[in-house]
Amino acid sequence: MFARVAALIIGSILLGIGINGFLVPHQLLEGGIIGLALLLHYYFDFQAGLWSALLSIPLILYAWVKDRAQFHGSIYGMIVTAIFIDLLAPYQFSLPIWLSAILGGALCGIGVGLMLRYKTSTGGTDLIAYFIAKATPLNIGLLIAIMDVFIVLLGFQTLGLQSVVFSSITILIAGYLASICYEGYR
């Protein structure tokens, strides 16, 4: 239990630093619900953490009905992550965009992977992918990648090609490191 709580807090802090410290200064996106919340932040100056939690509510409620174990792991992760994203919003680093994409992706990936390894998550599109993969023969990683690509492409018209390219690098690095942290290096 202690390890799970520690993973949740450390993972959420890493996500908060990765997003605010490295992605926000260059208007880069992360995948999933957090990516949608970042789009709302860039377009309307909404709080990214608060909106990631609000956008996750329907998914969390669905998890409550379909899979209580997933619900408990996701509700706490969603709340703690949202708090740390908004709490760490003032802390941004002025680095080149390519370095920010790499470091932001690394911190976000390690944070998510750590949380998943200890059976918690940020809620969001991970839950959608989990339920679709459970009901179909589709791979959960492929489903998450498809959703992440769609979210990054939503920002193309306003954020531009540079943001899409570097956001894609961020998501690839985050996905790779999340996988390593979740499954272990093989």
CYANA upper distance limits for C-alpha pairs under 8 A (distance plus 0.5 A):
  1 MET  CA      5 VAL  CA      6.85
  2 PHE  CA      6 ALA  CA      6.60
  3 ALA  CA      7 ALA  CA      6.51
  3 ALA  CA    118 TYR  CA      7.95
  4 ARG  CA      8 LEU  CA      6.64
  4 ARG  CA    115 MET  CA      8.26
  4 ARG  CA    118 TYR  CA      5.76
  4 ARG  CA    119 LYS  CA      7.89
  4 ARG  CA    120 THR  CA      8.09
  5 VAL  CA      9 ILE  CA      6.73
  6 ALA  CA     10 ILE  CA      6.45
  7 ALA  CA     11 GLY  CA      6.11
  7 ALA  CA    114 LEU  CA      6.42
  7 ALA  CA    115 MET  CA      5.99
  7 ALA  CA    118 TYR  CA      7.09
  8 LEU  CA     12 SER  CA      6.50
  8 LEU  CA     77 GLY  CA      6.72
  8 LEU  CA     80 VAL  CA      8.03
  8 LEU  CA    114 LEU  CA      8.22
  8 LEU  CA    115 MET  CA      5.95
  8 LEU  CA    118 TYR  CA      8.43
  8 LEU  CA    120 THR  CA      7.30
  8 LEU  CA    121 SER  CA      8.38
  9 ILE  CA     13 ILE  CA      6.66
  9 ILE  CA     80 VAL  CA      7.50
  9 ILE  CA     81 THR  CA      8.40
 10 ILE  CA     14 LEU  CA      6.67
 10 ILE  CA    111 GLY  CA      7.48
 11 GLY  CA     15 LEU  CA      6.71
 11 GLY  CA     81 THR  CA      8.47
 11 GLY  CA    110 ILE  CA      7.67
 11 GLY  CA    111 GLY  CA      4.23
 11 GLY  CA    112 VAL  CA      6.59
 11 GLY  CA    113 GLY  CA      8.42
 11 GLY  CA    114 LEU  CA      6.44
 11 GLY  CA    115 MET  CA      6.22
 12 SER  CA     16 GLY  CA      6.60
 12 SER  CA     77 GLY  CA      8.07
 12 SER  CA     80 VAL  CA      6.92
 12 SER  CA     81 THR  CA      5.04
 12 SER  CA     84 PHE  CA      6.68
 12 SER  CA     85 ILE  CA      8.19
 12 SER  CA    111 GLY  CA      6.82
 12 SER  CA    112 VAL  CA      8.42
 13 ILE  CA     17 ILE  CA      6.66
 13 ILE  CA     81 THR  CA      7.82
 13 ILE  CA     84 PHE  CA      6.36
 13 ILE  CA     85 ILE  CA      8.18
 13 ILE  CA    111 GLY  CA      8.10
 14 LEU  CA     18 GLY  CA      6.43
 14 LEU  CA    107 LEU  CA      5.92
 14 LEU  CA    108 CYS  CA      6.66
 14 LEU  CA    110 ILE  CA      7.92
 14 LEU  CA    111 GLY  CA      5.68
 15 LEU  CA     19 ILE  CA      6.43
 15 LEU  CA     81 THR  CA      7.73
 15 LEU  CA     84 PHE  CA      8.38
 15 LEU  CA     85 ILE  CA      7.52
 15 LEU  CA    107 LEU  CA      6.75
 15 LEU  CA    108 CYS  CA      5.15
 15 LEU  CA    109 GLY  CA      8.50
 15 LEU  CA    111 GLY  CA      6.11
 15 LEU  CA    112 VAL  CA      7.91
 16 GLY  CA     20 ASN  CA      6.46
 16 GLY  CA     21 GLY  CA      8.26
 16 GLY  CA     81 THR  CA      7.65
 16 GLY  CA     84 PHE  CA      5.82
 16 GLY  CA     85 ILE  CA      4.65
 16 GLY  CA     86 ASP  CA      8.03
 16 GLY  CA     87 LEU  CA      8.41
 16 GLY  CA     88 LEU  CA      6.37
 16 GLY  CA     89 ALA  CA      8.03
 17 ILE  CA     21 GLY  CA      5.57
 17 ILE  CA     22 PHE  CA      7.89
 17 ILE  CA     85 ILE  CA      8.01
 17 ILE  CA     88 LEU  CA      7.04
 17 ILE  CA     91 TYR  CA      8.01
 17 ILE  CA    104 GLY  CA      8.30
 17 ILE  CA    107 LEU  CA      7.88
 18 GLY  CA     22 PHE  CA      6.01
 18 GLY  CA     23 LEU  CA      7.17
 18 GLY  CA    103 LEU  CA      7.49
 18 GLY  CA    104 GLY  CA      4.71
 18 GLY  CA    105 GLY  CA      7.40
 18 GLY  CA    106 ALA  CA      8.15
 18 GLY  CA    107 LEU  CA      5.59
 18 GLY  CA    108 CYS  CA      5.96
 19 ILE  CA     23 LEU  CA      5.41
 19 ILE  CA     24 VAL  CA      6.63
 19 ILE  CA     30 GLU  CA      8.19
 19 ILE  CA     85 ILE  CA      7.79
 19 ILE  CA    104 GLY  CA      6.67
 19 ILE  CA    108 CYS  CA      7.67
 20 ASN  CA     24 VAL  CA      5.68
 20 ASN  CA     25 PRO  CA      7.81
 20 ASN  CA     85 ILE  CA      7.57
 20 ASN  CA     88 LEU  CA      7.09
 20 ASN  CA     89 ALA  CA      5.79
 20 ASN  CA     90 PRO  CA      7.91
 20 ASN  CA     91 TYR  CA      6.81
 20 ASN  CA     92 GLN  CA      6.18
 21 GLY  CA     25 PRO  CA      7.64
 21 GLY  CA     89 ALA  CA      8.29
 21 GLY  CA     91 TYR  CA      6.12
 21 GLY  CA     92 GLN  CA      4.36
 21 GLY  CA     93 PHE  CA      5.62
 21 GLY  CA    104 GLY  CA      7.92
 22 PHE  CA     26 HIS  CA      7.87
 22 PHE  CA     92 GLN  CA      6.98
 22 PHE  CA     93 PHE  CA      6.66
 22 PHE  CA     94 SER  CA      8.48
 22 PHE  CA     95 LEU  CA      8.24
 22 PHE  CA    100 SER  CA      5.17
 22 PHE  CA    101 ALA  CA      7.31
 22 PHE  CA    103 LEU  CA      7.33
 22 PHE  CA    104 GLY  CA      5.51
 23 LEU  CA     27 GLN  CA      6.46
 23 LEU  CA     28 LEU  CA      5.22
 23 LEU  CA     29 LEU  CA      7.06
 23 LEU  CA     30 GLU  CA      8.40
 23 LEU  CA    100 SER  CA      6.88
 23 LEU  CA    101 ALA  CA      7.08
 23 LEU  CA    104 GLY  CA      6.42
 24 VAL  CA     28 LEU  CA      6.54
 24 VAL  CA     29 LEU  CA      8.43
 24 VAL  CA     38 LEU  CA      8.43
 24 VAL  CA     92 GLN  CA      8.05
 25 PRO  CA     92 GLN  CA      6.97
 25 PRO  CA     93 PHE  CA      7.71
 25 PRO  CA     94 SER  CA      7.71
 26 HIS  CA     97 ILE  CA      6.84
 26 HIS  CA    100 SER  CA      8.39
 26 HIS  CA    163 SER  CA      8.04
 27 GLN  CA     42 TYR  CA      7.42
 27 GLN  CA    159 LEU  CA      7.64
 27 GLN  CA    163 SER  CA      7.16
 28 LEU  CA    101 ALA  CA      7.92
 28 LEU  CA    163 SER  CA      6.00
 28 LEU  CA    164 VAL  CA      8.01
 28 LEU  CA    166 PHE  CA      7.36
 28 LEU  CA    167 SER  CA      5.64
 29 LEU  CA     35 GLY  CA      5.78
 29 LEU  CA     38 LEU  CA      6.96
 29 LEU  CA     39 LEU  CA      7.95
 29 LEU  CA    152 VAL  CA      6.97
 29 LEU  CA    163 SER  CA      8.13
 29 LEU  CA    164 VAL  CA      8.39
 29 LEU  CA    167 SER  CA      5.64
 29 LEU  CA    170 THR  CA      8.25
 30 GLU  CA     34 ILE  CA      6.84
 30 GLU  CA     35 GLY  CA      5.06
 30 GLU  CA     38 LEU  CA      8.22
 30 GLU  CA    105 GLY  CA      8.31
 30 GLU  CA    148 ASP  CA      8.11
 30 GLU  CA    152 VAL  CA      8.24
 30 GLU  CA    167 SER  CA      7.13
 30 GLU  CA    170 THR  CA      7.43
 30 GLU  CA    171 ILE  CA      6.54
 31 GLY  CA     35 GLY  CA      5.18
 31 GLY  CA     36 LEU  CA      8.19
 31 GLY  CA    147 MET  CA      7.85
 31 GLY  CA    148 ASP  CA      4.82
 31 GLY  CA    149 VAL  CA      7.97
 31 GLY  CA    151 ILE  CA      6.93
 31 GLY  CA    152 VAL  CA      7.54
 31 GLY  CA    171 ILE  CA      6.88
 32 GLY  CA     36 LEU  CA      7.13
 32 GLY  CA    124 GLY  CA      6.76
 32 GLY  CA    125 THR  CA      5.56
 32 GLY  CA    126 ASP  CA      7.83
 32 GLY  CA    144 ILE  CA      8.10
 32 GLY  CA    147 MET  CA      7.12
 32 GLY  CA    148 ASP  CA      6.12
 32 GLY  CA    151 ILE  CA      7.48
 33 ILE  CA     37 ALA  CA      6.65
 33 ILE  CA     52 SER  CA      6.22
 33 ILE  CA     55 LEU  CA      7.23
 33 ILE  CA     56 SER  CA      7.42
 33 ILE  CA    124 GLY  CA      5.47
 33 ILE  CA    125 THR  CA      6.40
 34 ILE  CA     38 LEU  CA      6.60
 34 ILE  CA     48 ALA  CA      7.70
 34 ILE  CA     49 GLY  CA      8.17
 34 ILE  CA     52 SER  CA      5.76
 34 ILE  CA    124 GLY  CA      8.04
 35 GLY  CA     39 LEU  CA      6.77
 35 GLY  CA    148 ASP  CA      8.37
 35 GLY  CA    151 ILE  CA      7.01
 35 GLY  CA    152 VAL  CA      7.95
 36 LEU  CA     40 LEU  CA      6.90
 36 LEU  CA     52 SER  CA      7.93
 36 LEU  CA    151 ILE  CA      7.08
 37 ALA  CA     41 HIS  CA      6.67
 37 ALA  CA     46 PHE  CA      8.45
 37 ALA  CA     47 GLN  CA      8.28
 37 ALA  CA     48 ALA  CA      5.39
 37 ALA  CA     49 GLY  CA      7.72
 37 ALA  CA     51 TRP  CA      5.82
 37 ALA  CA     52 SER  CA      5.60
 37 ALA  CA     55 LEU  CA      8.27
 38 LEU  CA     42 TYR  CA      6.60
 38 LEU  CA     48 ALA  CA      5.96
 39 LEU  CA     43 TYR  CA      6.51
 39 LEU  CA    155 GLY  CA      7.23
 40 LEU  CA     44 PHE  CA      6.05
 40 LEU  CA     45 ASP  CA      7.20
 40 LEU  CA     46 PHE  CA      6.37
 40 LEU  CA     48 ALA  CA      7.73
 40 LEU  CA     51 TRP  CA      8.36
 41 HIS  CA     45 ASP  CA      4.75
 41 HIS  CA     46 PHE  CA      4.91
 41 HIS  CA     47 GLN  CA      6.47
 41 HIS  CA     48 ALA  CA      6.12
 42 TYR  CA     46 PHE  CA      8.18
 46 PHE  CA     51 TRP  CA      7.76
 47 GLN  CA     51 TRP  CA      6.71
 47 GLN  CA     86 ASP  CA      7.02
 48 ALA  CA     52 SER  CA      6.50
 48 ALA  CA     82 ALA  CA      8.13
 48 ALA  CA     85 ILE  CA      7.41
 48 ALA  CA     86 ASP  CA      7.14
 49 GLY  CA     53 ALA  CA      6.90
 49 GLY  CA     81 THR  CA      7.63
 49 GLY  CA     82 ALA  CA      4.39
 49 GLY  CA     83 ILE  CA      6.72
 49 GLY  CA     84 PHE  CA      7.91
 49 GLY  CA     85 ILE  CA      5.44
 49 GLY  CA     86 ASP  CA      5.56
 50 LEU  CA     54 LEU  CA      6.76
 50 LEU  CA     82 ALA  CA      6.22
 50 LEU  CA     83 ILE  CA      7.96
 50 LEU  CA     86 ASP  CA      7.64
 51 TRP  CA     55 LEU  CA      6.38
 52 SER  CA     56 SER  CA      6.69
 52 SER  CA     78 MET  CA      8.34
 52 SER  CA     82 ALA  CA      7.01
 52 SER  CA    124 GLY  CA      8.16
 53 ALA  CA     57 ILE  CA      6.98
 53 ALA  CA     78 MET  CA      6.43
 53 ALA  CA     79 ILE  CA      7.03
 53 ALA  CA     82 ALA  CA      6.51
 55 LEU  CA    124 GLY  CA      8.00
 56 SER  CA     60 ILE  CA      6.62
 56 SER  CA     78 MET  CA      8.12
 56 SER  CA    123 GLY  CA      6.68
 56 SER  CA    124 GLY  CA      5.52
 57 ILE  CA     61 LEU  CA      6.62
 58 PRO  CA     62 TYR  CA      6.70
 59 LEU  CA     63 ALA  CA      6.70
 59 LEU  CA    123 GLY  CA      7.73
 59 LEU  CA    124 GLY  CA      7.13
 59 LEU  CA    127 LEU  CA      7.21
 59 LEU  CA    128 ILE  CA      7.64
 60 ILE  CA     64 TRP  CA      6.74
 60 ILE  CA     71 PHE  CA      6.53
 60 ILE  CA     74 SER  CA      7.50
 60 ILE  CA     75 ILE  CA      7.03
 60 ILE  CA    123 GLY  CA      7.19
 60 ILE  CA    124 GLY  CA      8.47
 60 ILE  CA    127 LEU  CA      8.46
 61 LEU  CA     65 VAL  CA      7.07
 61 LEU  CA     71 PHE  CA      8.26
 62 TYR  CA     66 LYS  CA      6.64
 63 ALA  CA     67 ASP  CA      5.62
 63 ALA  CA     68 ARG  CA      6.79
 63 ALA  CA     70 GLN  CA      6.69
 63 ALA  CA     71 PHE  CA      5.43
 63 ALA  CA    127 LEU  CA      8.12
 64 TRP  CA     68 ARG  CA      5.63
 64 TRP  CA     70 GLN  CA      8.28
 64 TRP  CA     71 PHE  CA      5.66
 67 ASP  CA     71 PHE  CA      6.84
 68 ARG  CA     72 HIS  CA      6.76
 69 ALA  CA     73 GLY  CA      6.96
 70 GLN  CA     74 SER  CA      6.47
 70 GLN  CA    120 THR  CA      8.27
 70 GLN  CA    127 LEU  CA      8.49
 71 PHE  CA     75 ILE  CA      6.39
 72 HIS  CA     76 TYR  CA      7.11
 72 HIS  CA    120 THR  CA      8.38
 73 GLY  CA     77 GLY  CA      6.91
 73 GLY  CA    119 LYS  CA      6.54
 73 GLY  CA    120 THR  CA      4.60
 73 GLY  CA    121 SER  CA      6.68
 74 SER  CA     78 MET  CA      6.34
 74 SER  CA    120 THR  CA      6.09
 74 SER  CA    121 SER  CA      5.47
 74 SER  CA    122 THR  CA      6.27
 74 SER  CA    123 GLY  CA      5.22
 75 ILE  CA     79 ILE  CA      6.77
 75 ILE  CA    122 THR  CA      8.17
 75 ILE  CA    123 GLY  CA      7.25
 76 TYR  CA     80 VAL  CA      6.59
 76 TYR  CA    120 THR  CA      8.17
 77 GLY  CA     81 THR  CA      6.32
 77 GLY  CA    115 MET  CA      8.38
 77 GLY  CA    120 THR  CA      6.44
 77 GLY  CA    121 SER  CA      5.61
 77 GLY  CA    122 THR  CA      5.20
 77 GLY  CA    123 GLY  CA      7.32
 78 MET  CA     82 ALA  CA      6.54
 78 MET  CA    121 SER  CA      7.44
 78 MET  CA    122 THR  CA      4.84
 78 MET  CA    123 GLY  CA      5.96
 78 MET  CA    124 GLY  CA      8.42
 79 ILE  CA     83 ILE  CA      6.76
 79 ILE  CA    122 THR  CA      8.42
 80 VAL  CA     84 PHE  CA      6.80
 81 THR  CA     85 ILE  CA      6.57
 81 THR  CA    122 THR  CA      6.96
 82 ALA  CA     86 ASP  CA      6.83
 83 ILE  CA     87 LEU  CA      6.37
 84 PHE  CA     88 LEU  CA      6.31
 85 ILE  CA     89 ALA  CA      6.66
 95 LEU  CA     99 LEU  CA      6.99
 95 LEU  CA    100 SER  CA      6.58
 96 PRO  CA    100 SER  CA      6.72
 97 ILE  CA    101 ALA  CA      6.55
 97 ILE  CA    166 PHE  CA      7.96
 98 TRP  CA    102 ILE  CA      6.87
 98 TRP  CA    166 PHE  CA      7.25
 99 LEU  CA    103 LEU  CA      6.54
100 SER  CA    104 GLY  CA      6.08
101 ALA  CA    105 GLY  CA      6.40
101 ALA  CA    166 PHE  CA      6.34
101 ALA  CA    167 SER  CA      7.15
101 ALA  CA    169 ILE  CA      6.93
101 ALA  CA    170 THR  CA      5.39
102 ILE  CA    106 ALA  CA      6.56
102 ILE  CA    169 ILE  CA      7.52
102 ILE  CA    170 THR  CA      6.30
102 ILE  CA    173 ILE  CA      7.32
103 LEU  CA    107 LEU  CA      6.64
104 GLY  CA    108 CYS  CA      6.56
104 GLY  CA    170 THR  CA      7.05
105 GLY  CA    109 GLY  CA      6.34
105 GLY  CA    169 ILE  CA      8.08
105 GLY  CA    170 THR  CA      4.71
105 GLY  CA    171 ILE  CA      6.57
105 GLY  CA    172 LEU  CA      8.07
105 GLY  CA    173 ILE  CA      5.76
105 GLY  CA    174 ALA  CA      4.93
106 ALA  CA    110 ILE  CA      6.57
106 ALA  CA    170 THR  CA      8.10
106 ALA  CA    173 ILE  CA      6.45
106 ALA  CA    174 ALA  CA      5.88
106 ALA  CA    177 LEU  CA      6.99
107 LEU  CA    111 GLY  CA      6.50
107 LEU  CA    174 ALA  CA      7.93
108 CYS  CA    112 VAL  CA      6.60
108 CYS  CA    174 ALA  CA      6.28
108 CYS  CA    178 ALA  CA      8.48
109 GLY  CA    113 GLY  CA      6.40
109 GLY  CA    173 ILE  CA      7.43
109 GLY  CA    174 ALA  CA      4.14
109 GLY  CA    175 GLY  CA      6.37
109 GLY  CA    176 TYR  CA      7.68
109 GLY  CA    177 LEU  CA      5.51
109 GLY  CA    178 ALA  CA      4.85
109 GLY  CA    179 SER  CA      8.48
110 ILE  CA    114 LEU  CA      6.41
110 ILE  CA    174 ALA  CA      7.62
110 ILE  CA    177 LEU  CA      6.16
110 ILE  CA    178 ALA  CA      5.79
110 ILE  CA    181 CYS  CA      6.73
111 GLY  CA    115 MET  CA      6.79
111 GLY  CA    178 ALA  CA      7.88
112 VAL  CA    116 LEU  CA      6.60
112 VAL  CA    121 SER  CA      7.33
112 VAL  CA    122 THR  CA      8.09
112 VAL  CA    178 ALA  CA      6.28
113 GLY  CA    117 ARG  CA      6.50
113 GLY  CA    177 LEU  CA      7.47
113 GLY  CA    178 ALA  CA      4.29
113 GLY  CA    179 SER  CA      6.69
113 GLY  CA    180 ILE  CA      7.76
113 GLY  CA    181 CYS  CA      5.24
113 GLY  CA    182 TYR  CA      5.21
114 LEU  CA    118 TYR  CA      7.08
114 LEU  CA    178 ALA  CA      7.80
114 LEU  CA    181 CYS  CA      6.28
114 LEU  CA    182 TYR  CA      6.73
115 MET  CA    119 LYS  CA      6.88
115 MET  CA    120 THR  CA      5.59
115 MET  CA    121 SER  CA      6.02
116 LEU  CA    120 THR  CA      5.72
116 LEU  CA    121 SER  CA      6.08
116 LEU  CA    182 TYR  CA      6.47
117 ARG  CA    181 CYS  CA      7.45
117 ARG  CA    182 TYR  CA      5.05
117 ARG  CA    183 GLU  CA      7.82
121 SER  CA    126 ASP  CA      8.20
122 THR  CA    126 ASP  CA      8.27
123 GLY  CA    127 LEU  CA      6.29
124 GLY  CA    128 ILE  CA      7.61
125 THR  CA    129 ALA  CA      6.62
125 THR  CA    144 ILE  CA      7.51
125 THR  CA    147 MET  CA      7.98
126 ASP  CA    130 TYR  CA      6.50
126 ASP  CA    144 ILE  CA      7.17
127 LEU  CA    131 PHE  CA      6.70
128 ILE  CA    132 ILE  CA      6.66
129 ALA  CA    133 ALA  CA      6.38
129 ALA  CA    140 ILE  CA      6.05
129 ALA  CA    141 GLY  CA      8.49
129 ALA  CA    143 LEU  CA      6.08
129 ALA  CA    144 ILE  CA      6.47
130 TYR  CA    134 LYS  CA      6.57
130 TYR  CA    140 ILE  CA      6.74
131 PHE  CA    135 ALA  CA      6.80
132 ILE  CA    136 THR  CA      6.46
132 ILE  CA    138 LEU  CA      7.93
132 ILE  CA    140 ILE  CA      8.33
133 ALA  CA    137 PRO  CA      6.71
133 ALA  CA    138 LEU  CA      5.76
133 ALA  CA    139 ASN  CA      6.49
133 ALA  CA    140 ILE  CA      5.93
133 ALA  CA    143 LEU  CA      8.30
138 LEU  CA    142 LEU  CA      7.89
138 LEU  CA    143 LEU  CA      7.70
139 ASN  CA    143 LEU  CA      6.87
140 ILE  CA    144 ILE  CA      6.74
141 GLY  CA    145 ALA  CA      6.66
142 LEU  CA    146 ILE  CA      6.68
143 LEU  CA    147 MET  CA      6.82
144 ILE  CA    148 ASP  CA      6.58
145 ALA  CA    149 VAL  CA      6.64
146 ILE  CA    150 PHE  CA      6.80
147 MET  CA    151 ILE  CA      6.79
148 ASP  CA    152 VAL  CA      6.74
148 ASP  CA    171 ILE  CA      8.06
149 VAL  CA    153 LEU  CA      6.64
149 VAL  CA    168 SER  CA      8.15
150 PHE  CA    154 LEU  CA      6.85
151 ILE  CA    155 GLY  CA      7.54
152 VAL  CA    156 PHE  CA      7.38
152 VAL  CA    164 VAL  CA      6.57
152 VAL  CA    167 SER  CA      7.46
152 VAL  CA    168 SER  CA      7.87
153 LEU  CA    164 VAL  CA      7.37
155 GLY  CA    159 LEU  CA      5.93
155 GLY  CA    160 GLY  CA      7.76
155 GLY  CA    164 VAL  CA      7.79
156 PHE  CA    160 GLY  CA      5.34
156 PHE  CA    161 LEU  CA      6.65
156 PHE  CA    163 SER  CA      7.93
156 PHE  CA    164 VAL  CA      6.58
159 LEU  CA    163 SER  CA      6.31
159 LEU  CA    164 VAL  CA      7.96
160 GLY  CA    164 VAL  CA      7.02
161 LEU  CA    165 VAL  CA      6.61
162 GLN  CA    166 PHE  CA      6.69
163 SER  CA    167 SER  CA      6.20
164 VAL  CA    168 SER  CA      6.52
165 VAL  CA    169 ILE  CA      7.01
166 PHE  CA    170 THR  CA      6.72
167 SER  CA    171 ILE  CA      6.67
168 SER  CA    172 LEU  CA      6.64
169 ILE  CA    173 ILE  CA      6.69
170 THR  CA    174 ALA  CA      6.50
171 ILE  CA    175 GLY  CA      6.40
172 LEU  CA    176 TYR  CA      6.61
173 ILE  CA    177 LEU  CA      6.61
174 ALA  CA    178 ALA  CA      6.36
175 GLY  CA    179 SER  CA      6.60
176 TYR  CA    180 ILE  CA      6.86
177 LEU  CA    181 CYS  CA      6.55
178 ALA  CA    182 TYR  CA      6.42
179 SER  CA    183 GLU  CA      6.32
179 SER  CA    184 GLY  CA      7.95
180 ILE  CA    184 GLY  CA      5.26
180 ILE  CA    185 TYR  CA      5.70
180 ILE  CA    186 ARG  CA      8.46
181 CYS  CA    185 TYR  CA      7.96
